[in-house]
Amino acid sequence: MPVQDVITQKLTEAFAPESLQVVDESQRHEGHAGHRPGGETHFRVYIVADAFRGKSRIERHRMINATLVRELAGGVHALAIHAAAPGEAVPGQPIPPISSPP
């Protein structure tokens, strides 16, 4: 299963998000540290879930990192996280609509 799909599945199971998008940005990092042939090394996550309500940005990131510990210890070199609770907005960073897990 592609890493993008694994990340989507794990985050969906862990947080039952209202909105989730996982973007593979590996091609943008070709030639940089951590990139390898075939990609699947650099990802950006947009997620809105009730589980993040009342949590700080650091707590949200830790929750996501804990969920993806195997991927981060393996081939994922970089993970950019945009996490919010329902009703929150991050100026300049709209949360895209949910993408369907496989």
Buried (B, 14 or more C-beta within 10 A) or exposed (E): EEBBEBBBBBBBEBBEBBBBBBBBEBEEBEEEEEBEEEBBBBBBBBBBBEBBEEBEEEEBBEBBEEBBEEBBEEBBBBBEBBBBBEEEEEEEEEBEEBBEBE
